[in-house]
Amino acid sequence: MPELPVRVPTDFRIIAHRGASGYAPENTLAAFLLAERMGVTEIELDIQFSRDRQLVIVHDETLERYGYPGLAVAALDFAELAALDLGSWFSPFLYRGEHLLTLSTLFQVFRDRMIYHVELKTPSPDLPGAVLECVNTNGLRARTIITSFHFDLLTRVKTLSPDQRVGWLLRANQFTRENIARAVDAGFFQICPMAAETNREMVALARALQVRAHSVKGRAEMLQAIQSGCDGITTNWPDWLVHETERRDDCGKGK
């Protein structure tokens, strides 16, 4: 294995998956701020509705993994969700008291300091319009790429806002010639295969699109995606990569 950090071309997308989620609780302000401290300028995050239709940044539909069995995001108003401690499950010493955010709050914190890869997590037909409204209200359309595993949600985004960039997240065994053609025909910007399924042949076939790998489980898959010619990856460990024109201190801060 090569020494870390691995150098990548200046246009390679180093995207902090749910923030720097290898080091801080995912999708919290702490994780996004840490990613920024590491020199990252692109973050990925998950969006779903609370009961009162707020756009909440959270991955799981239930909160069991975070220490709250029996609670579901869609069954609670945002005020109830925001009162929960979403940091102690990761480290009660370092992150007790971290809370869920809304998409609007995240935009207001980082503004044009980030590129936002916003994943529509649930198949709610109203989610594309609500996210687009939030993006446009904050003047961040040019800095936002809307992604989803749900193809129909992405086509809805393109119907509502033809110029909005979108990326189709693929599940296992979906990185195929047929799906590449489907994404091109739909006018998508990105196709996003699992890192373990990338190879030079398939990435070359997808050159009409930007190819961004996801589900990086470790260094081997990270290197596979890079060597396959992908345009970027989402990773829990964004400090494992550095652009060729940058230096990075041993604490992971960009200079």
N, C-alpha and C positions, 0 to 999 in steps of 0.2 A: 504494500500500500504506500502511496506517496505521502510525503510529509504534509501536514496541514499548516496553514490553509492552502487549498489548491487554487492555482491561478486560472482564471477563465477570461475570455475576451471581454472587452469593455462593453459590448452590447448584449452580453449574456445576462438574462434576468435572474438575479439572486433574490428570491421571494421568501420572506419569513412566514412560514406556515403557522397560521393562528398567532402571529408574532414569533418571538424567539421561544417557541413552546418547549424546546428541549431543556430550557433553563428557568422558565417562569410559567405560571398557570396560563394555559391557552386562552386566547381571545380576551385577555384582560389588558387594562392599560399598562400594567407592569410589563407584560410580554411585548407589547408594541413599543414602549419606550426603550426597553432593552435592545430590541432589534435596531432601533435608531442609533443607540449608542454604539452598536457594532458596525455602523456605517451603512446599514441597509436603507434603501430608498423605495422598496416595494414590500407590501404586506398582503397576506391573504387572510380572509376572515369569513365567517359563516353567519348568515342572516335568516331569521325566522320571526314570525309574529308572536307577540304576547297576546293575552286574551283581549286587551284593550287596543290591539292593532299597532303597538309600537314595534319598530324594527330593532330587534334585540340581537346582539352579537353573541351567539352561543352555538356550539356544534350539535350536541345531543338534544333530542326532543324531550327526553326526561333528564332529571338532574341526579339520578342515582349515582352515576360515576363521580359526581362532585360532592357526594356525602348527603344527599337528600332523597332517599328512596320514597317513591310514591308521588313525587312532585313532577309535574309536566309543564314545560314552558307555556304551551298554549292554554293551560288551565289557570294561569296566574296573570294578574295585571303587572305592568312593569314596576310599579312601586313595590309590590311584593317581591318580585325578582331582584330588584336592586338592593333590597334589605339583606339578602343572603350573602354569606361569606363564601366567595368563589376562589379563595386562595389557599385556605388551610388544607384542602385535599392534596395539594401539591407540596406545600411546606408550611406548617403552622408557625414556624419560627420566622421564616422570611416573608411570607405572603399572606398572613392572616389579615382579613379585612378587605381583600380585593373584591371588587364588585363587577357585576355585568354592566355593559355599556349599551347605549343605543348607537345606531349608525351615525346619526346626526352629531352626537357628542364626539365620536371618533373623528369625524370630518372637521369639527370645530377645533379640536386639539392639534391636528397635524396639517390641516389645510393642504397647501401645495408642496409640502415637504415629502409626500409619499405618492406612489402609484398604488391604487387600491384594487385588489382582485377580490371582488365581492361575490361570494357563492350563495346562490339561492338554495337554501338547504331543504326546504319542504316544498311539496308540489302545489301549494296554494296558488290558484290562478290570479289572485290579486297581488301577489308578491312582486312580480315584475314592475307593475305600474307604481307601486308604493316606493320601491327602491329607485326607480328612475326619477320620481318626483323629488326624493331626498337628494339624489346626485345633482340634479339640475338646480334645485334651490340653493345648494352650496357651491354651485359653479364649478363642479369637478368632473364633468362628463369626459373631458379630454384626459383626465388622470385616472379614469375608472375603467376596468374591464369586468363585466358581469359574467359569472361562470355558473354552471350547474351540471349535475348529472341528468337533469330532466330536459331532454331535447325540446319538448313542447314549450317549456318556459322560456327557453332562449329564442325560439321563433316568435313568441309573444313579445319579447323585448324588441326584436328587430321590427316587428309590426308597429309597435308604439314609437320606436325611435330608430329609424333605419341606419343612422350614422353611429349608433352606440356599438362599441366593440364588445364582442361576447366570445366566450371560450367554452367548448363542450368537454366536460370531464368524462372520461371513459372508465368503465369498470373492467374487470378481468376479461380478457379475450375479445375486447371490443375494438382494439386498434387494428382495423382491417381496411382493405382497399375500399370496400363498400361504404364504410363509415367516413373515411376521408372524403370520398366523393359526395356523400350526403352533407357533410359540413361545408364543403366548398359551394355546393349548390344553394345552401341556405344563407350564404353570405357571411359566415362566421369568420372571426379574426383568428382564433386559436383552436387547436385541438390538443387535448391534454391526456395523454396516455399514462398508464402506470409505468414508473421508471423501469421496473423489472421486465417490461414488455417492449422496451425500445431497442431498436437496432438500426444500423446505418441504412439498410434497404427501405424500411418502412418510413423512417424520418425523411429520407430523400423523396419518397412518394408523396409525402405531405407538404412539400415545399411551397405549395400555393397558400399554405396557412402557416402561422407561427406554431411551433411545437413546444409545449411546456409540460414537462414531466411532473407527476405527483406520486404520492405514496412512497417516498424515499425512506426506507427503513434503516439505512446505515450507509457507510462509505462505499461499499461495493455497488449498490444501486445508484448512488450519486455519480460515481465514476462511469457507470454504464450509460447513464443518460447523457453525460457530457461527451463521452467518446462516440455516442451514436449520432451526434450532431444536433441535439436539441437546442432550442433557443433560450431555455431557462428551466429552472426547477423550483418547486416549493420544498422547503426543507425546515425541519425543526431546529437545525443547527446552522444558521446562516453564517456564523463565523468560520465555518469549514471552507468557505469560498471567499476569494477576493479578486477584484478586477485587476488586470495586468498593470494598469496605470497607478494603482494604489499601493500604499503600505498599510500594514495592520500591526498594531502593537500586540504584545503578548497578553494584554487584557481584552483584546477583541475590539478595540476602538479604531475606527477608521481615521486616517490622516490624509 
